[in-house]
Amino acid sequence: MLSERNFARQIDLTSLQLFVAVCELGSIGRAAEREFIAASAISKRLSDLESALGTTLLHRHARGVRLTPAGEGLLHHARTVLFGLEKMQIELAEYADGVRGHVRVHASISAIVQFLPEDLGAFARQHPQIKIDLEEHLSPEVLRAVKEGATDLGLCNGAMGTVGLQSLPYRRDSLALVVPRGHPLASGGPVPFEATLPFDHVGLHANSSIHLATHQAATQAGTTVRVRIRVTGLDAMCRMIANGLGVGVMPERAFQLLSTGDALQAVPLTDPWAQRQLVLVARDFSSLPASARLLVDHLSAADVRQAA
């Protein structure tokens, strides 16, 4: 077996990049075209990788290639290495330009709409030389990106589970039912989600945490949610509800921020799952760059400020 030092000497970055390209395109020929290199040269590098690892990474066939279990493992690690190199290049370039740090953040739509504009704005005013790249994703995708090293920090619904990751409380929110004024559920005070099931719903993406929670609640009630139309954003949900296409569930504070006029009303939900904890997640908070740790400290303090 190769020692760690000899293994590192035999694995070069170009071979890893070409291996990832072949995996993404499913063909050595297509990867050769994209990377402007001869297919025979890629094939030789892949063979050298397999020799260094002592195992087969790809099964070649007439239509392309198929990953072996070892190949799937290498693909995961190769992407992590290449992500790290890209991050290093970006951060060092920004130091040369006078920026003292760069933090990548993936967050759920609930966190972005309700809290992050003010929280990140305050942080940016305190640390103007730290750059923040923010991307919106569904909570399961946020967790996956953190696990794969595609982002430094994630913000998502803590009920989704954070196995294998570290987490800190960020903010709490409450889900509410949004209905048109004059709707039968609009005047009776807080309602259980089960009371909404006879009505058409405007739903969110099928992998969103709100969709998963509402459909689980419906299953426990022995029925299903009557989704009439599905949207990808909370503002679109409000417009659909205002035009008579159903009722919908969203964070109450998001409704307060997005709602205009008096065509809609938010009705609190009494179900325990409607009270949510949003969390910060990372693979290891202590190993983050200093700029990211500053952001973690700032955002985790928001939970204390909200409770005060």
VOGUMAR-683001 format. One record per residue (C-alpha): residue number from 1; chain; x, y, z. Coordinates in pm, whole numbers, plus 32768, in hexadecimal, padded with zeros to 4 digits. Layout:
REM VOGUMAR-683001
[rec NUM, "A", [X, Y, Z]]
...
REM end
This chain:
REM VOGUMAR-683001
[rec 1, "A", [8000, 8000, 8000]]
[rec 2, "A", [807C, 815D, 7FAA]]
[rec 3, "A", [80DE, 8243, 80C4]]
[rec 4, "A", [801B, 8388, 80E2]]
[rec 5, "A", [8144, 844B, 805A]]
[rec 6, "A", [8179, 836A, 7F2A]]
[rec 7, "A", [8002, 8365, 7EE3]]
[rec 8, "A", [7FF4, 84E2, 7EE3]]
[rec 9, "A", [8119, 84EF, 7DF0]]
[rec 10, "A", [806B, 8406, 7CFA]]
[rec 11, "A", [7F1A, 84BB, 7CF8]]
[rec 12, "A", [7F27, 8600, 7C32]]
[rec 13, "A", [7E16, 8706, 7C1D]]
[rec 14, "A", [7DF6, 86F6, 7AA4]]
[rec 15, "A", [7DA2, 8583, 7AB7]]
[rec 16, "A", [7C9A, 85CA, 7BC2]]
[rec 17, "A", [7C00, 86DE, 7AEB]]
[rec 18, "A", [7BF4, 85F8, 79BD]]
[rec 19, "A", [7B61, 84DD, 7A8C]]
[rec 20, "A", [7A4A, 85C4, 7B05]]
[rec 21, "A", [7A0A, 863A, 799E]]
[rec 22, "A", [79EA, 84D1, 7925]]
[rec 23, "A", [78F8, 8484, 7A42]]
[rec 24, "A", [7824, 85B8, 79FE]]
[rec 25, "A", [780E, 857A, 7886]]
[rec 26, "A", [7802, 83FE, 7893]]
[rec 27, "A", [78FD, 83D8, 777B]]
[rec 28, "A", [7A74, 83F7, 774A]]
[rec 29, "A", [7A39, 847E, 75EA]]
[rec 30, "A", [794C, 8594, 765C]]
[rec 31, "A", [7A37, 85F0, 7778]]
[rec 32, "A", [7B58, 8603, 767F]]
[rec 33, "A", [7A90, 86F4, 75A6]]
[rec 34, "A", [7A33, 87D3, 76CB]]
[rec 35, "A", [7B91, 87D8, 7761]]
[rec 36, "A", [7C45, 87FB, 7610]]
[rec 37, "A", [7D20, 86CB, 7645]]
[rec 38, "A", [7D49, 8583, 758B]]
[rec 39, "A", [7C6A, 8468, 75FE]]
[rec 40, "A", [7D99, 8382, 760B]]
[rec 41, "A", [7E43, 8472, 76FE]]
[rec 42, "A", [7D13, 846E, 77E5]]
[rec 43, "A", [7D02, 82F3, 77D1]]
[rec 44, "A", [7E73, 82DE, 7833]]
[rec 45, "A", [7E40, 83C3, 7960]]
[rec 46, "A", [7D14, 82F8, 79D2]]
[rec 47, "A", [7DDD, 81B7, 79B7]]
[rec 48, "A", [7EF4, 8258, 7A85]]
[rec 49, "A", [7DF4, 82BC, 7B8E]]
[rec 50, "A", [7D71, 815A, 7B9F]]
[rec 51, "A", [7ED6, 80D4, 7BBE]]
[rec 52, "A", [7F26, 81C9, 7CD7]]
[rec 53, "A", [7DE9, 8169, 7D92]]
[rec 54, "A", [7E02, 7FF8, 7D45]]
[rec 55, "A", [7C95, 7FDF, 7CDE]]
[rec 56, "A", [7BB0, 8010, 7BB3]]
[rec 57, "A", [7B02, 8163, 7BAA]]
[rec 58, "A", [7A3B, 814B, 7A66]]
[rec 59, "A", [799C, 803A, 7998]]
[rec 60, "A", [79C5, 8091, 7828]]
[rec 61, "A", [78AE, 8030, 7739]]
[rec 62, "A", [783D, 8088, 75D8]]
[rec 63, "A", [776A, 81B2, 7645]]
[rec 64, "A", [7861, 8245, 773B]]
[rec 65, "A", [78C9, 81F7, 789F]]
[rec 66, "A", [7826, 818B, 79E5]]
[rec 67, "A", [78B2, 81D1, 7B3E]]
[rec 68, "A", [7916, 80B5, 7C22]]
[rec 69, "A", [78DA, 80DC, 7D9B]]
[rec 70, "A", [7A47, 8144, 7DBC]]
[rec 71, "A", [7A12, 8241, 7CA5]]
[rec 72, "A", [78E6, 82D6, 7D58]]
[rec 73, "A", [79BC, 82FE, 7E91]]
[rec 74, "A", [7AD4, 83A7, 7DCF]]
[rec 75, "A", [79DD, 848F, 7D21]]
[rec 76, "A", [795E, 850C, 7E71]]
[rec 77, "A", [7ABF, 854D, 7EF2]]
[rec 78, "A", [7B37, 85E1, 7DA9]]
[rec 79, "A", [7A1E, 86DF, 7DA9]]
[rec 80, "A", [7A71, 873C, 7F10]]
[rec 81, "A", [7BE0, 8772, 7EB6]]
[rec 82, "A", [7B8A, 8843, 7D82]]
[rec 83, "A", [7A8A, 8911, 7E45]]
[rec 84, "A", [7B98, 8959, 7F48]]
[rec 85, "A", [7C90, 89C6, 7E3F]]
[rec 86, "A", [7B90, 8AAA, 7D9C]]
[rec 87, "A", [7B41, 8B42, 7EEE]]
[rec 88, "A", [7CB4, 8B74, 7F35]]
[rec 89, "A", [7CE7, 8C1F, 7DE5]]
[rec 90, "A", [7BC0, 8D09, 7E1A]]
[rec 91, "A", [7C23, 8D64, 7F7E]]
[rec 92, "A", [7D90, 8DA6, 7F28]]
[rec 93, "A", [7D2C, 8E7B, 7DFD]]
[rec 94, "A", [7C48, 8F46, 7EDD]]
[rec 95, "A", [7D5E, 8F7B, 7FDC]]
[rec 96, "A", [7E28, 9010, 7EBE]]
[rec 97, "A", [7D04, 90F7, 7E71]]
[rec 98, "A", [7CE6, 9166, 7FDD]]
[rec 99, "A", [7BC6, 9081, 8041]]
[rec 100, "A", [7C16, 8FD1, 8188]]
[rec 101, "A", [7B32, 8EA6, 8165]]
[rec 102, "A", [7A2E, 8DED, 809B]]
[rec 103, "A", [790D, 8D1F, 8129]]
[rec 104, "A", [7823, 8C42, 8062]]
[rec 105, "A", [76C4, 8C1A, 80F4]]
[rec 106, "A", [75A1, 8B43, 807F]]
[rec 107, "A", [7452, 8B90, 8120]]
[rec 108, "A", [72E6, 8B2D, 810D]]
[rec 109, "A", [71E4, 8C1C, 807F]]
[rec 110, "A", [714D, 8C48, 81DC]]
[rec 111, "A", [7298, 8CC3, 826B]]
[rec 112, "A", [72D9, 8DA6, 8142]]
[rec 113, "A", [7184, 8E4A, 8139]]
[rec 114, "A", [7154, 8E75, 82AF]]
[rec 115, "A", [72A3, 8EBE, 8350]]
[rec 116, "A", [73E0, 8EBE, 827E]]
[rec 117, "A", [73C0, 9011, 81D1]]
[rec 118, "A", [73D1, 90C9, 831E]]
[rec 119, "A", [74CB, 8FDA, 83C1]]
[rec 120, "A", [75BB, 8FD2, 829B]]
[rec 121, "A", [7592, 9146, 8264]]
[rec 122, "A", [75FC, 918C, 83CB]]
[rec 123, "A", [7725, 909F, 83A6]]
[rec 124, "A", [7792, 9141, 8261]]
[rec 125, "A", [7790, 9299, 8303]]
[rec 126, "A", [786D, 9218, 841D]]
[rec 127, "A", [7955, 9153, 8335]]
[rec 128, "A", [7951, 91FF, 81E0]]
[rec 129, "A", [7A84, 9141, 8166]]
[rec 130, "A", [79E8, 8FE8, 818F]]
[rec 131, "A", [792F, 8F70, 805A]]
[rec 132, "A", [77FB, 8E93, 8082]]
[rec 133, "A", [7775, 8DB9, 7F68]]
[rec 134, "A", [760D, 8D59, 7FB9]]
[rec 135, "A", [7546, 8C53, 7EF8]]
[rec 136, "A", [73DC, 8BEC, 7F2F]]
[rec 137, "A", [7399, 8A74, 7F45]]
[rec 138, "A", [729C, 8987, 7FDE]]
[rec 139, "A", [72F8, 890E, 813C]]
[rec 140, "A", [735E, 87AC, 80CB]]
[rec 141, "A", [743D, 8845, 7FBE]]
[rec 142, "A", [74DA, 892F, 80BE]]
[rec 143, "A", [7538, 8806, 8198]]
[rec 144, "A", [75C5, 8747, 8070]]
[rec 145, "A", [7698, 8870, 7FFF]]
[rec 146, "A", [772F, 8893, 815B]]
[rec 147, "A", [777E, 871F, 816E]]
[rec 148, "A", [7824, 8726, 8017]]
[rec 149, "A", [78EF, 8860, 8062]]
[rec 150, "A", [783E, 892D, 7F55]]
[rec 151, "A", [77F5, 8A3D, 8055]]
[rec 152, "A", [788B, 8AB0, 819F]]
[rec 153, "A", [7748, 8AEC, 825C]]
[rec 154, "A", [75E0, 8A82, 8239]]
[rec 155, "A", [749F, 8B10, 82CC]]
[rec 156, "A", [736D, 8A31, 82C8]]
[rec 157, "A", [7250, 8999, 838E]]
[rec 158, "A", [72E3, 88D5, 84B1]]
[rec 159, "A", [71CB, 87D3, 849C]]
[rec 160, "A", [726B, 874C, 835C]]
[rec 161, "A", [737C, 86AB, 842E]]
[rec 162, "A", [74EE, 86FE, 8437]]
[rec 163, "A", [7590, 85A7, 8463]]
[rec 164, "A", [7705, 85BA, 841C]]
[rec 165, "A", [770A, 8736, 8434]]
[rec 166, "A", [772F, 8833, 854D]]
[rec 167, "A", [7610, 8925, 858A]]
[rec 168, "A", [75BE, 8A5F, 864E]]
[rec 169, "A", [746B, 8B07, 8681]]
[rec 170, "A", [742E, 8C31, 859C]]
[rec 171, "A", [72C5, 8CAC, 85A7]]
[rec 172, "A", [7169, 8C29, 85FA]]
[rec 173, "A", [7037, 8C55, 8521]]
[rec 174, "A", [6ECA, 8BEF, 851B]]
[rec 175, "A", [6E09, 8B60, 83F7]]
[rec 176, "A", [6CB3, 8BEC, 83AB]]
[rec 177, "A", [6B99, 8BA3, 82BB]]
[rec 178, "A", [6B69, 8CB6, 81B8]]
[rec 179, "A", [6A05, 8CDE, 813C]]
[rec 180, "A", [693A, 8DE3, 807D]]
[rec 181, "A", [686F, 8ED4, 814F]]
[rec 182, "A", [6716, 8E40, 8188]]
[rec 183, "A", [6790, 8CD8, 8173]]
[rec 184, "A", [66DB, 8BE6, 8261]]
[rec 185, "A", [681C, 8BBA, 832C]]
[rec 186, "A", [6867, 8D2E, 8341]]
[rec 187, "A", [6791, 8D90, 846A]]
[rec 188, "A", [67A9, 8C79, 8569]]
[rec 189, "A", [6906, 8CB4, 85FB]]
[rec 190, "A", [6A27, 8BBA, 85F3]]
[rec 191, "A", [69DC, 8A71, 8541]]
[rec 192, "A", [6A78, 8916, 8531]]
[rec 193, "A", [6B08, 88BE, 83DF]]
[rec 194, "A", [6A0E, 87A2, 83C0]]
[rec 195, "A", [68F8, 88A6, 839D]]
[rec 196, "A", [6998, 8921, 8259]]
[rec 197, "A", [698E, 87D1, 81AA]]
[rec 198, "A", [6830, 87F2, 8111]]
[rec 199, "A", [68AF, 8920, 804A]]
[rec 200, "A", [6990, 8940, 7F19]]
[rec 201, "A", [6AF7, 89A0, 7F6B]]
[rec 202, "A", [6C01, 8A6D, 7EBF]]
[rec 203, "A", [6D39, 89A1, 7F09]]
[rec 204, "A", [6EB0, 89D5, 7F05]]
[rec 205, "A", [6FBB, 88FC, 7E60]]
[rec 206, "A", [6F93, 878B, 7EB2]]
[rec 207, "A", [70E2, 877E, 7F6A]]
[rec 208, "A", [70AA, 88B5, 803F]]
[rec 209, "A", [7097, 8889, 81B8]]
[rec 210, "A", [6F38, 8923, 81BF]]
[rec 211, "A", [6EBC, 882F, 80B8]]
[rec 212, "A", [6F4F, 8709, 8177]]
[rec 213, "A", [6EB7, 8779, 82C2]]
[rec 214, "A", [6D5B, 87B9, 8235]]
[rec 215, "A", [6D4F, 8672, 8175]]
[rec 216, "A", [6DC2, 85B0, 82A7]]
[rec 217, "A", [6CAF, 8657, 8372]]
[rec 218, "A", [6BAE, 85FD, 8269]]
[rec 219, "A", [6C23, 8494, 8264]]
[rec 220, "A", [6BFD, 847F, 83DC]]
[rec 221, "A", [6A99, 8502, 83B2]]
[rec 222, "A", [6A53, 83EA, 82B9]]
[rec 223, "A", [6A38, 84C3, 8183]]
[rec 224, "A", [6B06, 8594, 808F]]
[rec 225, "A", [6B3B, 8704, 8045]]
[rec 226, "A", [6A6E, 8779, 7F1B]]
[rec 227, "A", [6B80, 8837, 7E64]]
[rec 228, "A", [6ADF, 88FA, 7D48]]
[rec 229, "A", [6C18, 89B1, 7CDB]]
[rec 230, "A", [6D85, 89A9, 7D44]]
[rec 231, "A", [6E6A, 8ADA, 7D4F]]
[rec 232, "A", [6FDB, 8B12, 7D9E]]
[rec 233, "A", [6FC3, 8C55, 7E68]]
[rec 234, "A", [6EFB, 8CEA, 7F87]]
[rec 235, "A", [6EA1, 8E25, 7EC4]]
[rec 236, "A", [6E0E, 8D50, 7DAD]]
[rec 237, "A", [6D4A, 8C8B, 7EB3]]
[rec 238, "A", [6CAD, 8DCE, 7F35]]
[rec 239, "A", [6C44, 8E37, 7DD8]]
[rec 240, "A", [6BAA, 8CE5, 7D8A]]
[rec 241, "A", [6AE6, 8CE5, 7ED1]]
[rec 242, "A", [6A70, 8E49, 7E95]]
[rec 243, "A", [69E5, 8DD8, 7D44]]
[rec 244, "A", [6914, 8CC1, 7DD7]]
[rec 245, "A", [69EE, 8B93, 7D88]]
[rec 246, "A", [69F5, 8B08, 7EE9]]
[rec 247, "A", [6A8B, 8B3A, 8042]]
[rec 248, "A", [6BF9, 8B11, 809F]]
[rec 249, "A", [6CED, 8AE4, 81BE]]
[rec 250, "A", [6E15, 8BCE, 81EB]]
[rec 251, "A", [6EDA, 8C74, 8305]]
[rec 252, "A", [6E03, 8D7F, 83A8]]
[rec 253, "A", [6F17, 8E87, 83A3]]
[rec 254, "A", [6F52, 8E47, 8230]]
[rec 255, "A", [6DE1, 8E86, 81F3]]
[rec 256, "A", [6DF3, 8FCE, 82B4]]
[rec 257, "A", [6F1E, 903C, 81E1]]
[rec 258, "A", [6E90, 8FCE, 8091]]
[rec 259, "A", [6D1D, 9018, 80B3]]
[rec 260, "A", [6C9D, 915C, 801D]]
[rec 261, "A", [6B3F, 91E2, 804E]]
[rec 262, "A", [6A31, 912A, 8110]]
[rec 263, "A", [69CD, 9016, 801F]]
[rec 264, "A", [6A73, 8F07, 80F0]]
[rec 265, "A", [6A7A, 8E9C, 825B]]
[rec 266, "A", [6B6B, 8DC1, 8322]]
[rec 267, "A", [6ACB, 8CC8, 8413]]
[rec 268, "A", [6BB6, 8C2D, 8518]]
[rec 269, "A", [6BD9, 8AB2, 8515]]
[rec 270, "A", [6BBB, 89FA, 8661]]
[rec 271, "A", [6C8E, 88CA, 85FC]]
[rec 272, "A", [6DDA, 88A2, 86BA]]
[rec 273, "A", [6E9C, 887B, 8571]]
[rec 274, "A", [6E2C, 89DA, 850D]]
[rec 275, "A", [6F20, 8A66, 8610]]
[rec 276, "A", [7074, 8A44, 856B]]
[rec 277, "A", [71E2, 8A76, 85C3]]
[rec 278, "A", [72C2, 8AED, 84A8]]
[rec 279, "A", [742A, 8A82, 84D7]]
[rec 280, "A", [7589, 8ACD, 8461]]
[rec 281, "A", [7642, 8999, 83E6]]
[rec 282, "A", [77AD, 8951, 838F]]
[rec 283, "A", [788B, 8822, 8377]]
[rec 284, "A", [7965, 88AC, 848F]]
[rec 285, "A", [7938, 8A0F, 8511]]
[rec 286, "A", [7A90, 8A12, 85B3]]
[rec 287, "A", [7B44, 89C8, 8469]]
[rec 288, "A", [7A98, 8AE1, 83A6]]
[rec 289, "A", [7B69, 8C0B, 8331]]
[rec 290, "A", [7B6D, 8D35, 841C]]
[rec 291, "A", [7A7E, 8DFB, 833F]]
[rec 292, "A", [797D, 8CE0, 8345]]
[rec 293, "A", [799C, 8CBE, 84BF]]
[rec 294, "A", [7952, 8E32, 84E3]]
[rec 295, "A", [7815, 8E01, 8419]]
[rec 296, "A", [77B4, 8CD1, 84EA]]
[rec 297, "A", [77DC, 8D9C, 862B]]
[rec 298, "A", [7708, 8EB4, 859A]]
[rec 299, "A", [75EF, 8DD3, 851E]]
[rec 300, "A", [75E4, 8CF0, 864F]]
[rec 301, "A", [75C0, 8E25, 872B]]
[rec 302, "A", [7480, 8E74, 866E]]
[rec 303, "A", [73D3, 8D56, 8727]]
[rec 304, "A", [742C, 8DFB, 8872]]
[rec 305, "A", [73B4, 8F4E, 87F2]]
[rec 306, "A", [726A, 8EB8, 877B]]
[rec 307, "A", [722B, 8E12, 88CC]]
[rec 308, "A", [726F, 8F54, 898B]]
REM end
